[in-house]
């Protein structure tokens, strides 16, 4: 299924055709593309009559992504966009790619556009965008600043400020790790502390001590955790091509034949909460089409498998007859556990132990994966070791874990200062102090 945009004049067929030709792209890519085009349509709808040329309108659209549409607590457009510093580039990139394609299609069809002021249809407005992009590269204008206009606040964008491209990843605070696992994920009870929710603890262990992404942890099947020759083995399979438990077919074929289900990465993210993304981690077992979790420290794997057994014996809710599935983590109705459910439970657990949930604080689920990488780096692991353990396709992806944090840098400065002679500094500060006293 493809995500679509439905306007007051029906489905946006141009976009449907564009997505259909790129149907092998990930769901995340498709959703991002649709979101970008929707933002453009919303902006054009309220600003169409304010500009004489499409180029001016679309350039201001790019500006609005970076600066927002609110000026002095007011917004004449009614859009009330906050600045989108984190994803503005991607939005513009998606629109640039789409309008370049649309321009070529229009040229091939010898499409003659109506005058700018006359047409009001959504698809016609996108045709203007395509024409403007093709002729003037309007959407790329945000990459250049007219230095003579630098006093205009709307021209100032954070990407031109000197920043560290590979700043250390925000990691979950290690000193709160035990408290989160022991007290954070307790089930509610009126008469005091309830049972520890082993499901949420297991997922957190997989991220914090095994470097998994949340979607990878939630993709586990019951048969994916084994003990072989006394060693705990947790395998994360490709959701489609991975080898099924029958050791004969792919997981996609196995799911369809036995359960009548699609792999969760094929579901439509926008409408199906069971959707799980797949970030193309490095597959290290080409036969099984999977990779193995590397627990660090390794003793975490031993504790994990004990809790895994307890969870299946005492807490896992089995799927109901007729709606069976192979996924290990289930909700109270026996259905597969979802991203949203875990994120909600994790946020409550974070707040329960006195922390604030936030990406920049390292206290969202992905902060556990960052904690793993930084723990590995602090132990002296090389970049190639970190790459392998975290299943990165590129060694450069490990850079964020080897960058010193602010506290690391301050400590190194103190260590360096201790090696300097204090004689000069003592003399000058004694002089300054004596002047103050006099």
C-alpha positions in Angstrom: 0.0 0.0 0.0 1.1 3.5 -0.8 0.5 6.6 1.4 -1.5 9.2 -0.4 -2.7 12.8 -0.2 -6.5 13.4 -0.6 -7.4 17.0 -1.3 -10.8 18.6 -1.7 -10.5 17.8 -5.4 -9.6 14.1 -4.8 -6.5 12.0 -4.7 -3.2 13.7 -5.7 -2.6 11.5 -8.7 0.8 12.9 -9.6 2.2 12.0 -6.2 0.7 8.5 -6.3 2.4 7.8 -9.7 5.7 9.1 -8.3 5.5 6.8 -5.3 4.4 3.9 -7.4 7.5 4.2 -9.5 9.5 4.1 -6.3 7.6 1.4 -4.5 10.7 -0.4 -3.4 11.7 2.6 -1.3 11.2 2.2 2.5 8.0 3.2 4.2 9.9 5.9 6.1 11.1 7.4 2.8 7.5 7.3 1.3 6.0 8.8 4.4 8.6 11.6 4.5 8.0 12.4 0.8 4.2 12.6 1.4 4.7 14.8 4.4 7.0 17.2 2.5 4.5 17.6 -0.4 1.7 18.1 2.1 3.6 21.0 3.7 4.2 22.6 0.3 0.5 22.3 -0.6 -0.5 23.8 2.8 1.9 26.7 2.3 0.9 27.4 -1.3 -2.8 27.3 -0.4 -2.5 30.2 2.0 0.2 32.2 0.3 -0.6 31.7 -3.4 -2.0 35.2 -4.0 0.9 37.0 -2.2 3.6 36.5 -4.8 3.8 37.4 -8.5 6.2 34.6 -9.4 6.3 31.0 -8.3 10.0 31.3 -7.7 9.4 33.9 -4.9 6.7 31.8 -3.2 8.7 28.6 -3.3 11.9 30.3 -2.0 9.9 31.7 0.9 8.5 28.3 1.6 12.1 27.1 2.0 12.7 30.0 4.3 9.6 29.2 6.4 10.8 25.7 7.0 13.9 27.0 8.7 12.5 30.1 10.5 8.9 29.1 11.1 5.9 31.2 10.2 5.4 32.9 13.6 6.6 36.4 13.9 6.2 38.4 17.1 3.8 35.7 18.4 1.5 36.2 15.4 1.1 34.3 12.2 -1.0 35.9 9.4 -0.9 32.6 7.4 -2.5 30.6 10.2 0.0 27.8 9.7 1.8 28.4 13.0 4.9 26.4 11.9 7.7 26.1 14.4 11.3 26.2 12.9 12.2 22.8 11.4 16.0 23.0 11.7 16.4 19.2 12.0 14.5 18.1 8.9 14.2 21.2 6.7 16.9 20.0 4.4 15.2 16.6 3.9 11.9 18.2 3.2 13.4 20.4 0.5 15.3 17.5 -0.9 12.1 15.4 -1.2 10.3 18.3 -2.9 13.3 18.9 -5.2 13.4 15.3 -6.3 9.6 15.2 -6.8 9.4 18.4 -8.8 12.4 17.5 -11.0 10.5 14.3 -11.9 7.3 16.2 -12.4 9.0 18.8 -14.6 10.3 16.0 -16.9 6.9 14.4 -17.0 5.3 17.7 -18.0 7.9 18.3 -20.6 7.4 14.9 -22.1 3.7 15.5 -22.2 4.1 19.0 -23.7 2.1 20.4 -20.9 1.4 24.1 -21.2 0.8 25.8 -17.9 -1.9 28.4 -17.3 -0.9 31.8 -16.1 0.2 31.8 -12.5 -2.7 33.8 -11.1 -5.5 31.9 -12.8 -5.3 28.2 -11.8 -6.2 27.0 -8.3 -6.0 23.3 -8.6 -3.6 21.5 -6.3 -1.9 19.6 -9.1 -1.5 22.8 -11.1 0.2 24.4 -8.2 2.6 21.5 -8.1 3.2 21.9 -11.8 4.2 25.5 -11.1 6.6 24.2 -8.5 8.1 21.9 -11.0 8.5 24.6 -13.6 10.0 27.0 -11.1 12.4 24.3 -9.8 13.4 23.3 -13.3 14.1 26.9 -14.5 15.3 28.7 -11.4 16.3 26.0 -8.9 14.2 27.8 -6.4 14.2 25.1 -3.8 18.0 25.1 -3.7 18.1 28.9 -2.9 18.3 28.1 0.8 21.9 26.9 0.3 23.0 30.4 -0.5 22.9 33.6 1.5 23.1 37.1 0.1 25.7 38.6 2.4 24.3 42.0 1.7 21.0 40.9 3.3 22.5 39.3 6.4 20.6 41.7 8.6 17.3 40.0 7.7 16.5 37.5 10.4 14.7 35.2 8.0 17.9 34.7 6.1 19.8 33.4 9.2 19.8 29.6 9.5 21.5 27.4 12.0 23.3 25.4 9.3 25.7 28.3 8.8 26.8 28.4 12.4 30.0 26.5 13.0 29.0 23.2 14.7 30.6 19.9 15.4 29.4 17.5 12.7 30.1 14.4 14.8 29.1 15.5 18.3 28.8 12.7 20.9 25.5 10.9 20.8 23.2 11.6 23.7 23.2 8.5 25.9 21.1 7.2 28.7 22.8 8.0 32.0 24.5 4.9 33.3 24.0 5.9 36.9 20.2 5.5 36.4 20.4 2.2 34.5 19.8 -0.1 37.5 17.0 2.0 39.0 15.2 2.0 35.6 15.3 -1.7 35.3 14.4 -2.5 38.9 11.9 0.3 39.7 10.9 1.9 36.4 9.0 -0.9 34.8 6.7 -2.0 37.6 3.1 -2.7 36.9 0.6 -0.6 38.8 -0.9 -1.7 42.0 -3.1 0.1 44.5 -1.5 -1.4 47.5 2.1 -0.6 46.6 4.7 -1.6 44.0 3.6 -4.3 41.6 5.5 -6.9 39.6 8.4 -5.9 37.3 7.2 -5.9 33.7 9.7 -8.4 32.3 8.7 -7.6 28.7 9.8 -4.0 29.0 12.9 -4.9 30.9 14.0 -7.4 28.3 13.5 -4.9 25.5 15.5 -2.3 27.4 18.3 -4.8 28.0 18.5 -5.6 24.3 19.0 -1.9 23.6 21.2 -0.9 26.5 23.4 -4.0 26.7 22.9 -5.4 23.1 22.9 -2.1 21.1 19.6 -3.0 19.3 17.3 -0.4 17.9 13.7 -0.6 19.3 12.3 -1.9 16.0 14.9 -4.7 16.0 14.1 -5.7 19.5 10.3 -5.7 18.8 10.9 -7.9 15.7 12.1 -10.9 17.8 10.3 -14.2 17.3 10.0 -16.8 20.1 12.6 -19.0 18.3 15.2 -16.3 17.9 16.7 -16.7 21.4 18.7 -19.9 22.0 21.5 -21.3 24.2 24.1 -23.0 22.1 27.1 -24.8 23.7 26.4 -22.8 26.9 26.4 -19.4 25.0 23.4 -17.2 24.7 22.6 -16.5 21.1 20.1 -13.8 20.1 19.6 -13.5 16.3 18.0 -10.5 14.6 16.7 -11.6 11.2 15.9 -9.5 8.2 12.0 -9.2 8.4 11.5 -10.5 4.9 14.6 -12.4 3.7 15.6 -13.9 7.0 15.5 -17.7 7.3 12.2 -18.9 8.9 12.2 -21.4 11.9 11.5 -24.3 9.4 15.0 -23.6 8.0 13.6 -23.8 4.5 11.8 -20.6 3.5 12.1 -16.9 4.0 10.2 -15.2 6.9 8.0 -13.4 4.4 6.8 -16.7 2.9 6.5 -18.4 6.3 4.4 -15.5 7.8 2.1 -15.6 4.8 1.7 -19.4 4.7 1.3 -20.1 8.4 -0.3 -17.0 9.7 -1.6 -15.1 6.7 0.5 -12.1 7.8 2.8 -9.6 6.0 6.3 -8.7 7.4 5.9 -5.7 9.7 8.2 -3.6 7.6 5.8 -3.9 4.7 2.9 -2.4 6.6 1.9 1.2 6.0 3.4 3.2 8.9 0.8 6.0 8.7 -2.2 3.7 9.4 -0.9 0.5 11.0 0.6 0.7 14.5 2.2 -2.8 14.0 4.6 -1.3 11.5 8.3 -1.8 12.3 11.1 -0.1 10.4 14.3 -1.7 9.2 17.5 0.4 9.1 19.5 -2.0 7.0 22.0 -3.1 9.7 25.0 -5.1 8.6 24.0 -8.8 8.1 26.8 -11.0 9.4 25.2 -14.4 8.7 24.5 -14.5 4.9 22.9 -18.0 5.1 20.3 -17.1 7.8 20.2 -13.4 6.7 20.6 -12.2 10.2 23.1 -10.8 12.7 23.8 -11.9 16.3 23.5 -9.6 19.3 26.8 -8.8 21.0 26.1 -8.3 24.7 28.5 -6.0 26.5 29.3 -6.9 29.2 28.7 -10.5 28.2 27.2 -11.4 31.6 24.2 -9.3 30.5 23.4 -12.1 28.0 23.2 -14.6 30.8 20.8 -12.5 32.8 18.8 -11.8 29.7 18.2 -15.5 28.9 17.0 -16.2 32.5 14.6 -13.3 32.3 13.5 -14.4 28.8 12.5 -17.8 30.2 10.7 -16.3 33.2 8.8 -13.9 30.8 7.6 -16.8 28.6 6.6 -18.9 31.6 4.9 -16.3 33.7 4.0 -13.1 31.9 3.8 -13.5 28.1 0.2 -13.4 26.9 -0.2 -15.9 24.2 -2.1 -14.9 21.0 -5.7 -15.9 20.8 -6.8 -18.8 18.5 -7.3 -17.6 15.0 -4.9 -14.6 15.4 -1.7 -16.4 16.1 1.7 -14.8 15.3 5.3 -15.7 16.1 6.4 -12.4 17.8 7.9 -12.8 21.3 6.7 -9.5 22.9 2.9 -9.2 23.2 0.4 -6.8 24.8 -2.3 -7.7 27.3 -4.5 -9.2 24.5 -1.8 -11.3 23.0 -1.2 -9.1 20.0 2.3 -8.0 18.9 3.8 -5.2 21.1 4.1 -1.9 19.3 6.5 1.0 19.1 3.9 3.3 20.6 3.1 1.0 23.5 6.8 0.6 24.5 7.6 4.3 24.1 4.6 5.2 26.4 5.8 2.6 29.0 9.4 3.8 28.8 8.4 7.5 29.3 6.4 6.6 32.4 9.3 4.6 33.7 11.7 7.5 33.1 9.4 9.8 35.0 9.0 7.3 37.8 12.7 7.4 38.6 12.8 11.2 38.5 14.1 11.8 35.0 12.7 13.8 32.1 12.1 12.0 28.8 13.8 13.8 26.0 16.0 13.0 23.0 18.6 15.6 23.8 18.8 14.2 27.4 19.4 10.6 26.1 16.3 9.4 28.0 14.3 8.2 25.0 14.6 4.5 24.0 17.4 5.2 21.4 19.5 6.7 24.2 20.2 3.1 25.4 21.8 2.2 22.1 24.0 5.3 22.4 24.9 4.3 25.9 26.1 0.9 24.6 28.3 2.6 22.0 29.8 5.0 24.5 30.4 2.2 27.1 32.2 0.2 24.4 34.3 3.1 23.4 35.2 4.0 27.0 36.4 0.5 27.5 39.0 1.1 24.7 37.2 -0.6 21.8 38.4 0.4 18.3 36.1 1.9 15.7 36.1 -1.3 13.7 35.1 -3.2 16.9 32.3 -0.8 17.6 31.2 -1.0 14.0 31.0 -4.8 14.2 29.2 -4.9 17.5 26.6 -2.3 16.5 26.2 -3.7 13.0 27.0 -0.5 11.2 27.4 -0.7 7.4 30.0 2.1 7.6 32.9 2.6 10.1 32.2 6.3 10.1 28.9 5.6 11.9 31.0 4.8 15.0 32.5 8.3 15.2 29.7 9.6 17.4 30.6 7.1 20.1 34.3 7.9 20.1 33.8 11.7 20.4 34.5 13.0 23.9 31.5 14.3 25.8 31.6 17.7 27.6 32.4 16.0 30.9 35.1 14.0 29.3 36.7 17.1 27.8 36.5 19.0 31.2 38.2 16.1 32.9 41.0 16.0 30.3 41.5 19.7 30.8 41.9 19.2 34.5 44.4 16.4 33.9 46.4 18.6 31.5 46.4 21.5 34.0 47.8 19.3 36.7 50.9 18.7 34.6 51.6 22.5 34.3 53.7 24.4 36.7 51.5 26.3 39.2 54.2 28.8 40.2 53.3 31.4 37.6 49.6 31.2 38.3 50.1 31.2 42.1 52.2 34.4 41.9 49.7 36.3 39.7 46.7 35.3 41.7 48.4 36.2 45.0 49.1 39.6 43.6 45.5 40.1 42.4 44.2 38.9 45.8 46.4 41.2 47.8 45.2 44.2 45.7 41.6 43.3 46.4 42.3 43.1 50.1 44.0 46.4 50.2 
